[in-house]
Amino acid sequence: MKLSILDYSPVDEGLMPVDALAASIRLARHAEAQGFARFWVSEHHGAPATASNSPEILMSRIASATQAIRVGSGGVLLPNYSSLKIAENYQLLEALFPGRIDLGFGRAPGADRRTSMALNDEKSESIPYSRKVSDLLGFVTGRHRQGSPYAGMRAHPVTRDTPRPYVLGASGATAEVAARAGLGFTFAHFINPGDDGPQAAHTYRAAFEPTDFAQEPSVIVAVFVAVGATEEQAAECADAFHLWLTHAESAKPFERVPSLATARAHRWSLEELAVRKRNEGRLISGTPAQVVDQLRQLARAYATDEVMINLMMPGESARLQAVSSLVEALSGAAAEQ
């Protein structure tokens, strides 16, 4: 099983976004040293507890600080932008870091209604997502759909290889979009932990059509992870995670990722506990060995060999240690088989 990272650049309690971004760079270097396959960064707007709101800029910094690990977006929010501009951004990244760039994109706005309006204040119409995807791929390859007004146009700079595209999904609705275009497919189990994900992966594989982008289907499943040296430490990390998540998707999000001390002192309301219960399946937590076992089960459910972990744990040292301990546990489990 291969491990990758999706990083939100969490801003820890008592720190500033500049600290979070520096920590993301160190985490990427550490993940590369530990043999991780990819390091993807998110795009969130109006979320003060996460510092990653422009994947392309952060990707460039991370790719320049590493040597071989693939660097990608998890993901760029395609409806907010011109397909040509996104194609140009990622073609430029591919030219700067050949053979290392993943273009993960999704159809969610990634923000509240007012922020979405601000991101799209000059748009006069909403373009269907399938057309946005087709245009994006057309600008990357120079081959547009029949009847496209952009026939003959291509994003520059032209590179030997293209960025590797992945469609991000959280409901299964985009599985066939990825399959028909011969793209990779990444499912956000950390958003929707039910049966939709494995079914979407099955639908994607069944409908996959080989293209110049890929000859074989490729599925990645992404999930929140909290790791502790003991079950008690893991439970504390899970408490802090759920406290952050309970408020992150409410009208009153935390300005920072709550510390273990803040989580210990927090008195959960009945409403918060109800939200936490609904979110339980979005997190895998436990000791390194327990987490690796659960990640393997998740990979089997999706019939994939790659799991992308999202370490929304408080404290940079805890996140770095989680990477090391998971690799060690994964190696130990492989040796026992």
N, C-alpha and C positions, 0 to 999 in steps of 0.2 A: 504493500500500500504506500502510495506517495502522499506526502503532506505538502500543503501550500498554505499561505496566509492571506486573509483579507483584513486589511488594517484600516480602522477608522481614525487613526491618530487621536486616541482618547486624551483629553485634557484632565489630568489628575487634580484632585482637590489640593488647593494651595499653589498650583502652578499656572503657567500661562500657555497660550497656544504655541508660542515659539519653543517652549520646552517640549511640548507634545510632538512637534514636527522633528525636532532633533532626536527624540526618542524613537520615532518611526524609522529614521535613517539607521540608527544603531540596531533596531530590531531587524531590519532588512539585511544588514551585514551579518548579524548573528544567524538568521535563518539560512542565508547562503552558506555560511560556514558549516551549518548542521545538515546540509544536503537537501533543503526544501526545494521544491520544483518551481514555485512561483511566489511572487509577492505582489498582491493587488491592493490598490488604494481606492477609497470610496469617494463619492460625491454627495455631500449633504449640504443643505442650505438652511440658515436660520437655526443651527444646532450648536450652541456655544460649547457643549461638552465634547464636541469632536471638531478637529481642526482641518480636516481634509474636505475642501469644497471645490478644488480645481485639480482633478486627477492628472491632467497633462503636465502641469507645472511640478507637482510633487513627484510624478513618475520620472521626470527628467533628472531631478536631484537624486532620487534613489538609484536610478540606473547609473549615474555618474559615480556613485559611491560604492557600487558593487561591480562584479566582474562577469558573472555568467548567469545568475538567476534570472528567469523571465520576469518582467515587470509589466503590470497591466492595470487596467481600470475595472473596478468592480462596483458600479460601472458608470460610464458616462451616460447622462440622462438625455438620450437622443431627441425626445420631443422638444426640449428647450432650445435646440440649436440648429443651425444650418448643417445639413449633411456634408456639404462641401467643406465647411470650416473644420468639422470633426475629421474628415478624411485628410485634410491638409495637416492638421495637428499631429495625427498619428503617422502619416507618411514622414513627417519631419523627425519624429521620434525614432522611427525605423531607420532613417538615414543616419541619425546620430548613434544609434545602438543597434546595429544590424543583427537580426536573428533573435532578438530578445523581447520584442514588444507584443503584448496581447491587447487587443481592442475589445474589451467587454462592454456591452451597451445594453441598456434596458429602456422600457417604455414608461416607467413611473416618473412623475414630476420631481420627486425627491424633496418636496417642500410643502409648506402650507399654502393656502390659496393666495394670500397677498404676496408671498415671496414668488410664487409661480407667475403671478401677474407682472411683477417687477422684472423677472427673467425674460418675459415674452411681451414686453410692452409695445413693440412695434409690429407684432404679427396680426394679420387681418383674418387668418383662417387657420384651422387645425388640420394638419395633413395626416392621413391615415398612417398608422405605424408601419404597415407592410411596405408602403411606398417610401417612407423615410429610410427603411432598411435597404430597399432596392436601390435608392439613390446613393446611399452611403457606399454600398458595395460597388456601384457603378463608378463612382468617383475614385475609389481605391484601385479598381482594375482597368478602368477605361472602357468597360463593356456594360452599357446601360440596357435596360429593358426596352423591348420594342415600343416605339412611339414616345419614348422619353424626350422631353424638351432639352435634355442635357446630352444628347447623343454627341459623341466625339470629344466630350470634356473629360479631363482626368486631373486628379489632385497632384500637385507637385510638392516636394521633389519626388521624381520617379525613382523607385528603389528596385534592387534585384529581386528581393522578396517583399511580400506585403506584411503588414501587421497581421497577427493571427486573430480573426474575429470570433467572439463568443457572444451568443445571445443569452442574456440573463432572464430567468423566469422565476416567478413565485406562485404561479397558479396553474401552469400547464398550458395557458393560452398561446404562448409563443413557441412551444416545442416544434410545431410544424413549420413555423417561419425559419427556425434554425435548420431543420431537416431538409427543407426544399432548397435552401441556399448552400447546403453542404458545410455548415458552420459548426463550431463547438457549441455545447449547451451546458449552462451552469444553473443549477437550481438552488434557490435561497431557502434551504430547509430552516434556517434561522428566522425566517419570516413565516413560513407555512410548514409546520412540522407534521402534517397529517399524511394521508395516503396520496395526495395530489402529486407529490414529488416523484415517487417511484413510478406512478402511472405516466407522468409526463416524460420520464426518461425512457419508458417502454415505447410510448407513442413516437418519440423522437427517433429512436433506433429503427422502428418499423418503417418510418417514412423517409429515412435518410437517403439522400441522393448525392453520390460522389461529385465533387467539383474540383476546381483548381485549388480551392482553399483546403480541402481535406478529402482523402479517399475513404476514410473510415470514420464512423461516429465517435465523438469524444464527449463524455459526461463528467462534470465535476459537481460534487455536492458540497455546499457550504453550511457551516453550523457554528453557533456560539460555543465556546469552550471555556471552562474554568478548571484549573488544576491546582491541587494542593499536595504537599508532601504526605499529609495524613488526611483521613476522611473529615476530621474536624476542621482542618485548614481549608479543605475544598468547600465545605459547607459555608464557611465564612465568606469565601470568595463568591460563592453562588448567591449568598444574601446580598452582597454589595452589587453584584450584577443585576439581580432582580429589582433592587431598589432603584438603580439607574434606569432600567428598562421600563419599569412601571410608570415613571415620570417622563421618560423621553418621548413617549407617545401620547402624552396628555397635554393639556393646555398650559401646564406649569412644569416644563422640563428643568432638571438640575442644570445650573451653570457649569458644573464640573462633575466628573465621575466621582461618586462618593467613596470615601476611604473606608477601610475595614472598621475603623473606630466609629465613623459616622453610622455605618450600617449596624454595628453592635448597639449603638445608643438609640436607634430609631424604633419608634413604637408604631407598628403597622396598624393601619385602620382596616376595617372590614372591607371597604372598597378596594384598598390596595391589595389585600390578600386575595380578593376575587380576581383581580387583574393578574396577580402573580400566578395563581393556579392556571389561568388560561395560557400563560406563557411558559409553563414548565417544560414543554416538549421542545422549546427553541434552544435550550441549553443542554450540553453534555458536561457533566462535572464529576469529579472524584479524584482519586489518586492517579498517578500516571498510568499504572497498569489498568485501572478501571476505565479510564478515558480511552486508552488504546483499544480495549475490548469493545467499547461502545462505538468507537469510530469504525472498527472493522465490521460491526453489525450494520452500521449505516451504509458503509460502502457496499456490502452484500445486497442490501435492500435496493440500492440504485444500480447494482451490477456494474460498479466502476472500481477503478483502482486508485482514484485520486480524491482526497477529501481536503477541502479548504477550511481552515479553522479561523475563527474570529475571536481574538483574545481580548474581550472587553472586561479585563480584570484590573482592579486598582493597583497601581504601582508598576513602574518600568521594570524593576528587578524581578517582580513576580512574573511578568510576561516573558522576560528573557529566560528565567528559570523554567517556565512551562515548556518553552521550545526545546531546551536541552533535555528535560526529563521525559518528554514524549518521545524524542528520538531514541533515548536510552531504553525506554520501555518497549518501543517498537522493535528495536534490535534484539532485546531479550526475548520477546515473544516469538520472533522469527527463528531464533536459535533453538527454542524449545520444540518447534514444529518438526 
